[in-house]
Every structure is written in structure tokens, then in C-alpha cells.
Amino acid sequence: MATISAADVAKLRKSTGAGMMNCKKALQEADGDFEKAVGIIRKKGQAVASKRADRDAGEGVVLAKTTEDGKYGAMIVLNCETDFVAKNDDFVKFAFNILDKALETKPDSLDSLKDTPIDGVSIGEMVVEQIGIIGEKIDLSFFDSLATDFVQPYIHPGNKLATLVGFNKAGLDARFYKDVAMQVAAMNPLAVDKEDVSEKVIQQELEIGMEQARREGKPEELLERIAQGKLGKFFKENTLMNQDFVKDNKMTIRQYLQSADKDLKIIGFKRVNLNN
């Protein structure tokens, strides 16, 4: 039986993130062979993952971040079973490590991100390892990105809701960008502007408006005009540029952007809320 030193245990713990006792047991089982011990810990993760495959991983974190130049933003969701784990510093750090790799490599899909290696181990395999370490089902369930002249990220306190907003120009006061990212978080718009709403949604809203007016006993010849009025209200409430600014409802987001720069435009946005 090889002698297992505290330094060996610490090295394995740093490499795998596993607990001290698990590392010591793995080294003892591997007779001091470091690589074999790493394999033992990974196999444990696979075994635990198999046992917990049918568990509900409804908790977790939603994170968003951009590259240093602000031209590319990425967002991920890393799920777990309990809020206790979701609030754990090591779990959040692990999620940010994944997000940082996404910013570095700019994968084209969630599967590509899972296949991306960190220190020779794919992110997908690392997630499985964490299942063995933490003892809960963990799932990297979502990845998306946004690239334009400037991307503003926002993570709502608690890490359950995050947004990315792309703009056509950089260099303005940071508060304008952040305010819009917070607006998306708070008001959950359907689209940037009226023309970005699909024809299917528009027709659906018109039909709903006409049916509501008909039930209210409005004359048949007025139904379409009433429905158009309701559609205008729908656009105001559900398109970002036409929404009232949550910090000052005397102006719309369009007017707020124009107060910063008349040429400032929103190119697109992403929003993910873990709770819906």
C-alpha cells in the first residue's frame, strides 16, 4: 500500500474538485497512482449521474457575460436539484468557468460547448464529475450568444434571471446600456420593435381583440378598428422600443435611447428566467 501524503490529496482535490476524503480514498484505491485516482473519481461521477438521471434538476444558475471588448456575449443555464447547491460558491464558480470558456471559444451550439475541453477534459465530462462530487443531478441545459458592436449583460441578484442586449454602437455612458438590459429583465418584451413581431402573433392578437369586442356587444363594423387599437396597446406593452421606461414612465425606451444618442439602436436581446 502506497503512502498517501497530504500534498497528494491536495493535488488531486485541486485537479478534480472532489472532497478531501474522496480524494484520499481514490488515491488509496489507486495505490497512489494519480491518473488512476482521477479516473476513479470520474467513474464515481458517472455512477451517481446514472442513479440520479430521473431526478428533477429545477434549480440552478443563469449567467451572462461578455468578452472584454464587449462585442460578444454568452449566456448559460447550469441546473441542479436544490437551491442550497445553486447558492454554493463552488457551484457558481464552476458555472462561470464554463461561461468563460464559451466566451473564449464561441461555440455554435450547446452540444459544441459540452464538447469543448478545459484542461483536456470536455465540459460535458466535467459536469458528470461534478455530479459525483456534489451528489446531485447537474445539467448544462442552455447556451446562447449575441454578437454586435456592443453587448450589455445583466444578471439579476440571485442568479435566476439574466439578459444580453446588443446595441449598434459602443462608447456611451454605461448606465444607458445597463438600464435597457435591466428593462428586458423586468418587462420581458416579446420583440425589439413592432416590425419584429411575427405575422402569426399579430393575426392572433387581432382575432383575440375582435372576439373580445364582439363579446362586449360592439357593432360588427367597428370590430376591426377596435382590434387594431388593442393591437397598438399590445405593441406598446410587449415591444422593447415602445415600452414605458421602468425608471421613468414619462418616456418610452425609444425616447430614452434618443436622449443618449439619436443613432443608438437595439439590435437584439436574449432573456432567460429559470423560474418560467
DRENPA-3360 file (N, C-alpha, C; in nm, 2 decimals, always signed):
BEGIN
1 = MATISAAD = +0.09/-0.12/+0.00/+0.00/+0.00/+0.00/+0.09/+0.12/+0.00 ~ +0.07/+0.21/-0.10/+0.15/+0.33/-0.11/+0.11/+0.43/+0.00 ~ +0.21/+0.51/+0.04/+0.19/+0.61/+0.14/+0.12/+0.73/+0.07 ~ +0.01/+0.77/+0.12/-0.07/+0.89/+0.06/-0.04/+1.01/+0.15 ~ +0.03/+1.11/+0.09/+0.06/+1.23/+0.16/-0.05/+1.33/+0.15 ~ -0.05/+1.43/+0.24/-0.15/+1.54/+0.24/-0.13/+1.62/+0.11 ~ -0.01/+1.63/+0.06/+0.02/+1.70/-0.06/-0.05/+1.63/-0.18 ~ -0.04/+1.50/-0.18/-0.10/+1.42/-0.29/-0.26/+1.44/-0.29;
9 = VAKLRKST = -0.31/+1.44/-0.17/-0.46/+1.46/-0.16/-0.50/+1.60/-0.21 ~ -0.42/+1.70/-0.17/-0.45/+1.84/-0.21/-0.43/+1.85/-0.36 ~ -0.34/+1.79/-0.42/-0.32/+1.80/-0.56/-0.44/+1.74/-0.64 ~ -0.49/+1.62/-0.59/-0.60/+1.56/-0.65/-0.73/+1.64/-0.63 ~ -0.74/+1.70/-0.52/-0.86/+1.78/-0.49/-0.86/+1.90/-0.58 ~ -0.74/+1.97/-0.60/-0.73/+2.08/-0.69/-0.76/+2.04/-0.83 ~ -0.72/+1.93/-0.87/-0.74/+1.88/-1.01/-0.89/+1.84/-1.04 ~ -0.96/+1.78/-0.94/-1.09/+1.73/-0.96/-1.20/+1.81/-0.89;
17 = GAGMMNCK = -1.17/+1.88/-0.79/-1.27/+1.95/-0.71/-1.34/+1.86/-0.61 ~ -1.30/+1.73/-0.60/-1.36/+1.64/-0.51/-1.32/+1.67/-0.37 ~ -1.40/+1.62/-0.27/-1.37/+1.64/-0.13/-1.24/+1.57/-0.09 ~ -1.19/+1.62/+0.02/-1.06/+1.56/+0.07/-1.07/+1.41/+0.10 ~ -1.18/+1.37/+0.16/-1.19/+1.22/+0.20/-1.20/+1.14/+0.07 ~ -1.28/+1.19/-0.03/-1.30/+1.12/-0.15/-1.17/+1.11/-0.23 ~ -1.09/+1.21/-0.22/-0.96/+1.21/-0.29/-0.86/+1.11/-0.22 ~ -0.87/+1.11/-0.09/-0.78/+1.02/-0.02/-0.82/+0.87/-0.05;
25 = KALQEADG = -0.95/+0.85/-0.05/-1.00/+0.71/-0.08/-0.96/+0.67/-0.22 ~ -0.97/+0.76/-0.31/-0.94/+0.73/-0.45/-0.79/+0.70/-0.47 ~ -0.71/+0.78/-0.40/-0.56/+0.75/-0.41/-0.53/+0.62/-0.34 ~ -0.59/+0.59/-0.23/-0.57/+0.46/-0.17/-0.61/+0.35/-0.26 ~ -0.72/+0.36/-0.32/-0.77/+0.26/-0.41/-0.68/+0.24/-0.53 ~ -0.62/+0.35/-0.58/-0.53/+0.35/-0.69/-0.39/+0.32/-0.65 ~ -0.36/+0.30/-0.53/-0.23/+0.27/-0.48/-0.13/+0.38/-0.51 ~ -0.18/+0.50/-0.50/-0.10/+0.62/-0.51/-0.09/+0.67/-0.66;
33 = DFEKAVGI = -0.15/+0.60/-0.75/-0.14/+0.64/-0.89/-0.23/+0.76/-0.92 ~ -0.18/+0.87/-0.95/-0.26/+0.99/-0.96/-0.36/+0.98/-1.07 ~ -0.32/+0.95/-1.19/-0.41/+0.94/-1.30/-0.52/+0.84/-1.28 ~ -0.49/+0.73/-1.22/-0.58/+0.62/-1.19/-0.69/+0.68/-1.09 ~ -0.64/+0.75/-0.99/-0.73/+0.81/-0.89/-0.83/+0.91/-0.96 ~ -0.78/+0.99/-1.05/-0.86/+1.08/-1.13/-0.97/+1.00/-1.20 ~ -0.94/+0.89/-1.26/-1.03/+0.80/-1.32/-1.14/+0.75/-1.23 ~ -1.09/+0.71/-1.11/-1.19/+0.66/-1.01/-1.29/+0.76/-0.97;
41 = IRKKGQAV = -1.25/+0.88/-0.96/-1.34/+0.99/-0.92/-1.44/+1.02/-1.03 ~ -1.39/+1.01/-1.16/-1.48/+1.03/-1.27/-1.58/+0.92/-1.28 ~ -1.54/+0.80/-1.26/-1.63/+0.69/-1.26/-1.74/+0.70/-1.16 ~ -1.69/+0.75/-1.04/-1.79/+0.77/-0.93/-1.90/+0.87/-0.98 ~ -1.85/+0.98/-1.05/-1.95/+1.08/-1.10/-2.04/+1.02/-1.20 ~ -1.99/+0.93/-1.29/-2.08/+0.86/-1.38/-2.18/+0.77/-1.31 ~ -2.14/+0.70/-1.21/-2.23/+0.62/-1.14/-2.34/+0.69/-1.07 ~ -2.30/+0.80/-1.00/-2.40/+0.89/-0.94/-2.49/+0.95/-1.04;
49 = ASKRADRD = -2.44/+0.99/-1.15/-2.52/+1.05/-1.26/-2.63/+0.95/-1.31 ~ -2.59/+0.83/-1.32/-2.68/+0.72/-1.37/-2.79/+0.70/-1.27 ~ -2.76/+0.70/-1.14/-2.86/+0.69/-1.03/-2.96/+0.80/-1.03 ~ -2.91/+0.92/-1.06/-2.99/+1.04/-1.04/-3.05/+1.09/-1.17 ~ -3.04/+1.01/-1.28/-3.08/+1.06/-1.41/-3.23/+1.10/-1.42 ~ -3.31/+1.04/-1.33/-3.45/+1.07/-1.34/-3.50/+1.18/-1.24 ~ -3.40/+1.23/-1.17/-3.43/+1.34/-1.07/-3.46/+1.47/-1.14 ~ -3.53/+1.56/-1.08/-3.57/+1.69/-1.13/-3.46/+1.79/-1.10;
57 = AGEGVVLA = -3.39/+1.85/-1.20/-3.29/+1.95/-1.17/-3.35/+2.09/-1.20 ~ -3.44/+2.13/-1.12/-3.52/+2.25/-1.15/-3.45/+2.38/-1.09 ~ -3.35/+2.36/-1.01/-3.28/+2.48/-0.95/-3.15/+2.50/-1.04 ~ -3.07/+2.60/-1.00/-2.95/+2.63/-1.07/-2.92/+2.78/-1.08 ~ -2.84/+2.81/-1.18/-2.80/+2.95/-1.21/-2.81/+2.98/-1.35 ~ -2.85/+3.11/-1.38/-2.85/+3.17/-1.51/-2.74/+3.28/-1.51 ~ -2.65/+3.27/-1.60/-2.54/+3.36/-1.60/-2.52/+3.42/-1.74 ~ -2.48/+3.55/-1.75/-2.45/+3.61/-1.87/-2.32/+3.70/-1.86;
65 = KTTEDGKY = -2.24/+3.70/-1.96/-2.12/+3.78/-1.95/-2.07/+3.81/-2.10 ~ -1.98/+3.91/-2.11/-1.93/+3.94/-2.24/-1.78/+3.94/-2.24 ~ -1.72/+3.93/-2.37/-1.58/+3.94/-2.38/-1.53/+4.08/-2.34 ~ -1.41/+4.10/-2.32/-1.35/+4.23/-2.27/-1.39/+4.34/-2.37 ~ -1.39/+4.32/-2.50/-1.42/+4.42/-2.59/-1.57/+4.45/-2.60 ~ -1.65/+4.37/-2.54/-1.80/+4.39/-2.54/-1.87/+4.36/-2.66 ~ -1.80/+4.29/-2.76/-1.86/+4.27/-2.89/-1.93/+4.13/-2.89 ~ -1.91/+4.05/-2.79/-1.97/+3.91/-2.79/-2.02/+3.88/-2.65;
73 = GAMIVLNC = -2.14/+3.83/-2.64/-2.19/+3.79/-2.51/-2.24/+3.65/-2.51 ~ -2.23/+3.58/-2.40/-2.28/+3.45/-2.39/-2.37/+3.43/-2.27 ~ -2.45/+3.33/-2.27/-2.54/+3.31/-2.16/-2.56/+3.16/-2.14 ~ -2.55/+3.11/-2.02/-2.57/+2.97/-1.99/-2.67/+2.95/-1.87 ~ -2.73/+2.82/-1.87/-2.80/+2.78/-1.75/-2.74/+2.65/-1.71 ~ -2.70/+2.65/-1.58/-2.64/+2.52/-1.52/-2.74/+2.48/-1.41 ~ -2.81/+2.37/-1.43/-2.91/+2.33/-1.34/-2.86/+2.23/-1.23 ~ -2.93/+2.23/-1.12/-2.90/+2.14/-1.01/-3.03/+2.11/-0.94;
81 = ETDFVAKN = -3.03/+2.02/-0.84/-3.16/+1.98/-0.78/-3.21/+2.08/-0.67 ~ -3.12/+2.14/-0.59/-3.16/+2.22/-0.48/-3.10/+2.36/-0.48 ~ -3.18/+2.45/-0.42/-3.13/+2.59/-0.42/-3.00/+2.60/-0.33 ~ -2.99/+2.51/-0.23/-2.87/+2.51/-0.15/-2.74/+2.50/-0.23 ~ -2.75/+2.40/-0.33/-2.63/+2.38/-0.42/-2.62/+2.50/-0.51 ~ -2.73/+2.55/-0.56/-2.73/+2.67/-0.66/-2.66/+2.79/-0.60 ~ -2.67/+2.80/-0.46/-2.61/+2.92/-0.40/-2.46/+2.89/-0.35 ~ -2.42/+2.77/-0.37/-2.28/+2.73/-0.33/-2.18/+2.80/-0.41;
89 = DDFVKFAF = -2.08/+2.86/-0.35/-1.98/+2.94/-0.42/-1.90/+2.85/-0.52 ~ -1.87/+2.73/-0.49/-1.80/+2.64/-0.58/-1.89/+2.61/-0.71 ~ -2.02/+2.59/-0.69/-2.11/+2.56/-0.80/-2.11/+2.68/-0.89 ~ -2.13/+2.80/-0.84/-2.13/+2.92/-0.92/-2.00/+2.95/-0.99 ~ -1.89/+2.92/-0.92/-1.76/+2.93/-0.98/-1.74/+2.84/-1.10 ~ -1.79/+2.71/-1.08/-1.79/+2.61/-1.19/-1.87/+2.66/-1.31 ~ -1.98/+2.72/-1.29/-2.07/+2.77/-1.39/-2.00/+2.89/-1.47 ~ -1.93/+2.98/-1.39/-1.86/+3.09/-1.45/-1.74/+3.04/-1.54;
97 = NILDKALE = -1.68/+2.93/-1.49/-1.57/+2.87/-1.57/-1.62/+2.82/-1.70 ~ -1.74/+2.76/-1.70/-1.80/+2.72/-1.83/-1.83/+2.84/-1.92 ~ -1.88/+2.94/-1.86/-1.92/+3.06/-1.93/-1.80/+3.13/-1.99 ~ -1.69/+3.14/-1.91/-1.56/+3.20/-1.96/-1.51/+3.12/-2.08 ~ -1.52/+2.99/-2.08/-1.47/+2.90/-2.19/-1.56/+2.93/-2.31 ~ -1.69/+2.95/-2.29/-1.78/+2.98/-2.40/-1.74/+3.12/-2.47 ~ -1.70/+3.21/-2.38/-1.66/+3.34/-2.44/-1.53/+3.33/-2.52 ~ -1.45/+3.24/-2.47/-1.32/+3.22/-2.54/-1.33/+3.15/-2.67;
105 = TKPDSLDS = -1.42/+3.05/-2.67/-1.42/+2.96/-2.79/-1.54/+2.99/-2.89 ~ -1.64/+3.06/-2.84/-1.76/+3.10/-2.92/-1.82/+2.98/-2.99 ~ -1.86/+2.88/-2.92/-1.92/+2.76/-2.98/-2.05/+2.79/-3.05 ~ -2.09/+2.71/-3.15/-2.21/+2.74/-3.23/-2.34/+2.67/-3.17 ~ -2.32/+2.59/-3.06/-2.44/+2.53/-3.01/-2.41/+2.48/-2.87 ~ -2.52/+2.43/-2.80/-2.50/+2.38/-2.67/-2.41/+2.25/-2.67 ~ -2.44/+2.17/-2.77/-2.36/+2.04/-2.78/-2.21/+2.07/-2.81 ~ -2.19/+2.18/-2.89/-2.05/+2.21/-2.91/-1.98/+2.26/-2.78;
113 = LKDTPIDG = -2.05/+2.34/-2.70/-2.00/+2.38/-2.58/-1.97/+2.26/-2.49 ~ -2.06/+2.17/-2.48/-2.04/+2.05/-2.40/-1.91/+1.97/-2.44 ~ -1.88/+1.97/-2.57/-1.77/+1.90/-2.63/-1.64/+1.98/-2.61 ~ -1.65/+2.11/-2.57/-1.53/+2.19/-2.55/-1.45/+2.15/-2.43 ~ -1.32/+2.13/-2.45/-1.23/+2.08/-2.34/-1.18/+2.20/-2.25 ~ -1.17/+2.17/-2.13/-1.10/+2.26/-2.03/-0.99/+2.17/-1.96 ~ -0.87/+2.21/-1.99/-0.75/+2.13/-1.93/-0.77/+1.98/-1.97 ~ -0.81/+1.96/-2.10/-0.81/+1.82/-2.15/-0.93/+1.74/-2.12;
121 = VSIGEMVV = -1.03/+1.80/-2.05/-1.15/+1.72/-2.02/-1.27/+1.81/-2.07 ~ -1.36/+1.74/-2.15/-1.47/+1.81/-2.20/-1.56/+1.87/-2.09 ~ -1.63/+1.97/-2.12/-1.72/+2.04/-2.03/-1.83/+1.94/-1.99 ~ -1.88/+1.86/-2.09/-1.98/+1.76/-2.06/-1.93/+1.66/-1.95 ~ -1.80/+1.61/-1.97/-1.75/+1.52/-1.87/-1.73/+1.59/-1.74 ~ -1.69/+1.71/-1.74/-1.67/+1.78/-1.61/-1.80/+1.80/-1.53 ~ -1.91/+1.82/-1.61/-2.04/+1.82/-1.54/-2.07/+1.69/-1.47 ~ -2.04/+1.58/-1.54/-2.07/+1.45/-1.48/-1.98/+1.43/-1.36;
129 = EQIGIIGE = -1.85/+1.47/-1.36/-1.77/+1.47/-1.25/-1.83/+1.54/-1.13 ~ -1.89/+1.66/-1.16/-1.94/+1.74/-1.05/-2.06/+1.67/-0.99 ~ -2.13/+1.59/-1.06/-2.25/+1.51/-1.01/-2.20/+1.42/-0.90 ~ -2.08/+1.35/-0.92/-2.02/+1.27/-0.82/-1.97/+1.34/-0.70 ~ -1.92/+1.46/-0.73/-1.86/+1.54/-0.62/-1.97/+1.60/-0.53 ~ -2.08/+1.66/-0.60/-2.18/+1.72/-0.52/-2.29/+1.63/-0.47 ~ -2.32/+1.52/-0.55/-2.42/+1.43/-0.52/-2.56/+1.46/-0.56 ~ -2.57/+1.56/-0.65/-2.70/+1.60/-0.71/-2.69/+1.59/-0.86;
137 = KIDLSFFD = -2.80/+1.58/-0.93/-2.81/+1.58/-1.07/-2.77/+1.72/-1.11 ~ -2.68/+1.74/-1.21/-2.64/+1.87/-1.26/-2.65/+1.86/-1.41 ~ -2.70/+1.96/-1.48/-2.72/+1.96/-1.62/-2.69/+2.10/-1.68 ~ -2.61/+2.10/-1.78/-2.58/+2.22/-1.85/-2.69/+2.22/-1.96 ~ -2.80/+2.30/-1.94/-2.92/+2.28/-2.02/-2.94/+2.39/-2.12 ~ -2.86/+2.50/-2.12/-2.89/+2.61/-2.21/-2.76/+2.69/-2.24 ~ -2.75/+2.72/-2.37/-2.64/+2.82/-2.41/-2.69/+2.90/-2.52 ~ -2.66/+3.03/-2.52/-2.70/+3.12/-2.63/-2.60/+3.23/-2.63;
145 = SLATDFVQ = -2.59/+3.30/-2.74/-2.49/+3.41/-2.76/-2.55/+3.52/-2.84 ~ -2.48/+3.63/-2.84/-2.52/+3.75/-2.91/-2.39/+3.83/-2.95 ~ -2.38/+3.87/-3.07/-2.26/+3.94/-3.12/-2.30/+4.06/-3.20 ~ -2.25/+4.18/-3.16/-2.27/+4.30/-3.24/-2.17/+4.40/-3.19 ~ -2.19/+4.53/-3.22/-2.09/+4.63/-3.19/-2.07/+4.65/-3.04 ~ -2.18/+4.63/-2.96/-2.17/+4.63/-2.81/-2.28/+4.55/-2.75 ~ -2.24/+4.46/-2.66/-2.34/+4.37/-2.59/-2.33/+4.40/-2.44 ~ -2.45/+4.43/-2.38/-2.46/+4.45/-2.24/-2.52/+4.33/-2.17;
153 = PYIHPGNK = -2.45/+4.27/-2.07/-2.50/+4.17/-1.99/-2.57/+4.22/-1.86 ~ -2.66/+4.14/-1.81/-2.72/+4.18/-1.68/-2.76/+4.05/-1.61 ~ -2.72/+4.03/-1.49/-2.76/+3.91/-1.41/-2.84/+3.97/-1.29 ~ -2.96/+3.93/-1.28/-3.04/+3.98/-1.16/-2.99/+3.91/-1.04 ~ -2.99/+3.98/-0.92/-2.94/+3.92/-0.80/-3.01/+3.79/-0.77 ~ -2.93/+3.69/-0.73/-2.99/+3.56/-0.71/-2.95/+3.46/-0.82 ~ -2.90/+3.51/-0.93/-2.86/+3.43/-1.05/-2.97/+3.34/-1.11 ~ -3.09/+3.39/-1.10/-3.20/+3.31/-1.16/-3.25/+3.37/-1.29;
161 = LATLVGFN = -3.21/+3.49/-1.32/-3.26/+3.56/-1.44/-3.14/+3.64/-1.50 ~ -3.12/+3.64/-1.63/-3.01/+3.71/-1.69/-3.06/+3.76/-1.83 ~ -2.99/+3.86/-1.88/-3.02/+3.91/-2.01/-2.89/+3.95/-2.08 ~ -2.90/+3.96/-2.21/-2.80/+4.02/-2.30/-2.87/+4.11/-2.40 ~ -2.82/+4.23/-2.42/-2.88/+4.32/-2.51/-2.77/+4.37/-2.61 ~ -2.79/+4.36/-2.74/-2.70/+4.41/-2.84/-2.73/+4.55/-2.89 ~ -2.63/+4.63/-2.90/-2.65/+4.77/-2.95/-2.57/+4.79/-3.07 ~ -2.60/+4.90/-3.15/-2.53/+4.92/-3.27/-2.40/+5.01/-3.25;
169 = KAGLDARF = -2.38/+5.05/-3.13/-2.26/+5.13/-3.11/-2.22/+5.13/-2.96 ~ -2.09/+5.14/-2.94/-2.03/+5.14/-2.80/-1.99/+5.28/-2.77 ~ -1.94/+5.30/-2.65/-1.87/+5.42/-2.61/-1.96/+5.52/-2.53 ~ -2.09/+5.49/-2.51/-2.18/+5.59/-2.44/-2.17/+5.56/-2.29 ~ -2.24/+5.65/-2.22/-2.24/+5.63/-2.07/-2.30/+5.49/-2.04 ~ -2.23/+5.41/-1.96/-2.26/+5.27/-1.93/-2.40/+5.26/-1.88 ~ -2.46/+5.36/-1.81/-2.59/+5.35/-1.75/-2.70/+5.32/-1.85 ~ -2.68/+5.38/-1.97/-2.78/+5.36/-2.08/-2.79/+5.22/-2.12;
177 = YKDVAMQV = -2.68/+5.15/-2.14/-2.68/+5.01/-2.18/-2.74/+4.93/-2.06 ~ -2.69/+4.95/-1.94/-2.74/+4.87/-1.83/-2.89/+4.89/-1.80 ~ -2.94/+5.01/-1.82/-3.08/+5.04/-1.79/-3.16/+4.95/-1.89 ~ -3.12/+4.94/-2.01/-3.20/+4.87/-2.11/-3.19/+4.72/-2.08 ~ -3.08/+4.67/-2.04/-3.06/+4.53/-2.00/-3.15/+4.50/-1.88 ~ -3.16/+4.59/-1.79/-3.25/+4.57/-1.67/-3.40/+4.58/-1.71 ~ -3.43/+4.67/-1.81/-3.56/+4.68/-1.86/-3.61/+4.54/-1.92 ~ -3.52/+4.48/-2.00/-3.56/+4.35/-2.06/-3.58/+4.25/-1.95;
185 = AAMNPLAV = -3.50/+4.25/-1.84/-3.52/+4.16/-1.73/-3.65/+4.18/-1.66 ~ -3.69/+4.31/-1.64/-3.81/+4.34/-1.57/-3.94/+4.33/-1.65 ~ -3.94/+4.36/-1.78/-4.06/+4.37/-1.85/-4.08/+4.26/-1.96 ~ -3.98/+4.18/-1.98/-3.99/+4.06/-2.06/-4.05/+4.09/-2.20 ~ -4.00/+4.18/-2.28/-4.06/+4.21/-2.41/-4.05/+4.09/-2.50 ~ -4.15/+4.09/-2.60/-4.16/+3.98/-2.69/-4.06/+4.01/-2.81 ~ -4.04/+4.13/-2.84/-3.95/+4.17/-2.96/-3.89/+4.30/-2.94 ~ -3.80/+4.34/-3.02/-3.73/+4.47/-3.01/-3.83/+4.58/-3.05;
193 = DKEDVSEK = -3.90/+4.57/-3.17/-4.00/+4.67/-3.22/-4.11/+4.60/-3.29 ~ -4.21/+4.68/-3.33/-4.33/+4.63/-3.40/-4.30/+4.54/-3.51 ~ -4.21/+4.58/-3.60/-4.18/+4.50/-3.72/-4.11/+4.37/-3.69 ~ -4.07/+4.35/-3.57/-4.00/+4.22/-3.53/-4.10/+4.12/-3.48 ~ -4.23/+4.16/-3.46/-4.33/+4.06/-3.41/-4.38/+3.98/-3.53 ~ -4.39/+3.86/-3.52/-4.43/+3.77/-3.63/-4.57/+3.80/-3.68 ~ -4.60/+3.77/-3.81/-4.73/+3.79/-3.86/-4.83/+3.70/-3.79 ~ -4.79/+3.58/-3.75/-4.88/+3.49/-3.68/-4.92/+3.54/-3.55;
201 = VIQQELEI = -4.83/+3.61/-3.47/-4.87/+3.67/-3.34/-4.96/+3.78/-3.37 ~ -4.94/+3.87/-3.47/-5.02/+3.98/-3.50/-5.16/+3.94/-3.53 ~ -5.18/+3.84/-3.62/-5.31/+3.79/-3.66/-5.38/+3.73/-3.54 ~ -5.31/+3.66/-3.45/-5.37/+3.61/-3.33/-5.42/+3.71/-3.24 ~ -5.34/+3.82/-3.22/-5.39/+3.93/-3.13/-5.51/+4.00/-3.19 ~ -5.51/+4.02/-3.33/-5.63/+4.08/-3.39/-5.75/+4.00/-3.37 ~ -5.74/+3.87/-3.39/-5.85/+3.78/-3.37/-5.90/+3.79/-3.22 ~ -5.81/+3.79/-3.13/-5.85/+3.80/-2.99/-5.92/+3.93/-2.96;
209 = GMEQARRE = -5.87/+4.04/-3.02/-5.93/+4.17/-3.00/-6.07/+4.18/-3.06 ~ -6.09/+4.12/-3.17/-6.22/+4.12/-3.24/-6.32/+4.04/-3.15 ~ -6.27/+3.93/-3.11/-6.36/+3.84/-3.03/-6.40/+3.91/-2.90 ~ -6.30/+3.97/-2.83/-6.34/+4.04/-2.71/-6.44/+4.15/-2.73 ~ -6.42/+4.23/-2.84/-6.51/+4.34/-2.87/-6.65/+4.28/-2.91 ~ -6.65/+4.17/-2.98/-6.78/+4.11/-3.01/-6.86/+4.06/-2.89 ~ -6.79/+4.01/-2.79/-6.85/+3.96/-2.66/-6.90/+4.08/-2.58 ~ -6.83/+4.20/-2.60/-6.88/+4.32/-2.53/-7.00/+4.38/-2.60;
217 = GKPEELLE = -7.04/+4.33/-2.71/-7.16/+4.38/-2.78/-7.13/+4.49/-2.87 ~ -7.00/+4.51/-2.91/-6.97/+4.62/-3.01/-7.02/+4.59/-3.15 ~ -7.06/+4.69/-3.22/-7.11/+4.67/-3.36/-7.01/+4.60/-3.45 ~ -7.06/+4.51/-3.53/-6.97/+4.43/-3.62/-6.88/+4.52/-3.70 ~ -6.93/+4.63/-3.75/-6.85/+4.72/-3.84/-6.73/+4.79/-3.77 ~ -6.74/+4.78/-3.63/-6.63/+4.85/-3.55/-6.53/+4.75/-3.50 ~ -6.55/+4.62/-3.52/-6.47/+4.52/-3.45/-6.32/+4.53/-3.50 ~ -6.30/+4.55/-3.63/-6.16/+4.56/-3.68/-6.09/+4.68/-3.63;
225 = RIAQGKLG = -6.16/+4.79/-3.62/-6.09/+4.92/-3.57/-6.06/+4.90/-3.42 ~ -6.15/+4.84/-3.35/-6.12/+4.82/-3.20/-6.01/+4.72/-3.19 ~ -6.00/+4.62/-3.27/-5.89/+4.52/-3.26/-5.76/+4.58/-3.29 ~ -5.76/+4.68/-3.39/-5.64/+4.75/-3.42/-5.59/+4.83/-3.31 ~ -5.68/+4.89/-3.23/-5.65/+4.97/-3.12/-5.59/+4.88/-3.01 ~ -5.65/+4.76/-2.99/-5.59/+4.67/-2.89/-5.45/+4.62/-2.93 ~ -5.43/+4.61/-3.06/-5.30/+4.56/-3.12/-5.20/+4.67/-3.08 ~ -5.24/+4.80/-3.10/-5.14/+4.91/-3.06/-5.10/+4.90/-2.92;
233 = KFFKENTL = -5.20/+4.87/-2.83/-5.16/+4.85/-2.69/-5.07/+4.73/-2.67 ~ -5.10/+4.63/-2.74/-5.01/+4.51/-2.73/-4.87/+4.54/-2.77 ~ -4.85/+4.62/-2.88/-4.72/+4.66/-2.92/-4.65/+4.74/-2.81 ~ -4.72/+4.83/-2.75/-4.66/+4.92/-2.65/-4.62/+4.84/-2.53 ~ -4.69/+4.74/-2.49/-4.66/+4.66/-2.37/-4.56/+4.55/-2.40 ~ -4.55/+4.51/-2.52/-4.46/+4.39/-2.55/-4.35/+4.41/-2.64 ~ -4.33/+4.53/-2.70/-4.21/+4.55/-2.78/-4.12/+4.65/-2.71 ~ -3.99/+4.62/-2.70/-3.90/+4.69/-2.61/-3.89/+4.84/-2.64;
241 = MNQDFVKD = -3.88/+4.87/-2.77/-3.87/+5.01/-2.80/-3.99/+5.10/-2.76 ~ -4.10/+5.03/-2.76/-4.23/+5.11/-2.73/-4.28/+5.10/-2.59 ~ -4.21/+5.02/-2.51/-4.24/+5.00/-2.36/-4.21/+5.13/-2.29 ~ -4.29/+5.16/-2.19/-4.25/+5.27/-2.10/-4.13/+5.23/-2.02 ~ -4.04/+5.33/-2.01/-3.91/+5.30/-1.93/-3.95/+5.28/-1.79 ~ -3.90/+5.17/-1.73/-3.94/+5.14/-1.59/-3.89/+5.24/-1.49 ~ -3.78/+5.31/-1.52/-3.73/+5.41/-1.43/-3.79/+5.55/-1.44 ~ -3.86/+5.57/-1.55/-3.93/+5.70/-1.58/-4.04/+5.67/-1.68;
249 = NKMTIRQY = -4.16/+5.65/-1.64/-4.27/+5.61/-1.73/-4.32/+5.72/-1.81 ~ -4.26/+5.84/-1.80/-4.30/+5.95/-1.89/-4.23/+5.94/-2.03 ~ -4.14/+5.84/-2.04/-4.08/+5.82/-2.17/-4.07/+5.68/-2.21 ~ -4.07/+5.65/-2.34/-4.05/+5.51/-2.38/-3.90/+5.48/-2.39 ~ -3.87/+5.35/-2.41/-3.73/+5.31/-2.43/-3.67/+5.38/-2.55 ~ -3.75/+5.39/-2.66/-3.71/+5.46/-2.78/-3.66/+5.61/-2.74 ~ -3.74/+5.67/-2.67/-3.71/+5.81/-2.63/-3.59/+5.81/-2.54 ~ -3.58/+5.71/-2.45/-3.46/+5.71/-2.36/-3.33/+5.69/-2.44;
257 = LQSADKDL = -3.34/+5.60/-2.54/-3.22/+5.58/-2.62/-3.18/+5.71/-2.70 ~ -3.28/+5.78/-2.75/-3.26/+5.90/-2.82/-3.20/+6.01/-2.73 ~ -3.23/+6.00/-2.61/-3.17/+6.10/-2.51/-3.02/+6.08/-2.49 ~ -2.98/+5.96/-2.52/-2.84/+5.92/-2.51/-2.77/+5.95/-2.64 ~ -2.83/+5.91/-2.75/-2.77/+5.93/-2.88/-2.88/+5.90/-2.98 ~ -2.90/+6.00/-3.07/-3.01/+5.98/-3.17/-3.00/+5.86/-3.26 ~ -2.87/+5.81/-3.27/-2.85/+5.70/-3.36/-2.83/+5.57/-3.29 ~ -2.85/+5.57/-3.16/-2.84/+5.44/-3.08/-2.96/+5.35/-3.11;
265 = KIIGFKRV = -2.93/+5.23/-3.14/-3.03/+5.13/-3.17/-3.01/+5.00/-3.10 ~ -3.11/+4.92/-3.07/-3.10/+4.79/-3.02/-3.11/+4.69/-3.13 ~ -3.01/+4.61/-3.14/-3.00/+4.51/-3.25/-3.08/+4.38/-3.21 ~ -3.07/+4.34/-3.08/-3.14/+4.22/-3.04/-3.12/+4.20/-2.89 ~ -3.19/+4.10/-2.84/-3.17/+4.07/-2.69/-3.20/+3.93/-2.67 ~ -3.15/+3.88/-2.55/-3.17/+3.74/-2.50/-3.22/+3.76/-2.36 ~ -3.31/+3.67/-2.32/-3.36/+3.68/-2.18/-3.39/+3.53/-2.13 ~ -3.34/+3.49/-2.02/-3.37/+3.36/-1.97/-3.40/+3.37/-1.82;
273 = NLNN = -3.51/+3.32/-1.78/-3.56/+3.32/-1.64/-3.57/+3.17/-1.60 ~ -3.50/+3.13/-1.50/-3.50/+2.99/-1.45/-3.64/+2.95/-1.40 ~ -3.72/+3.05/-1.35/-3.85/+3.02/-1.29/-3.97/+3.02/-1.38 ~ -3.94/+3.03/-1.51/-4.06/+3.02/-1.61/-4.01/+2.97/-1.74;
% end
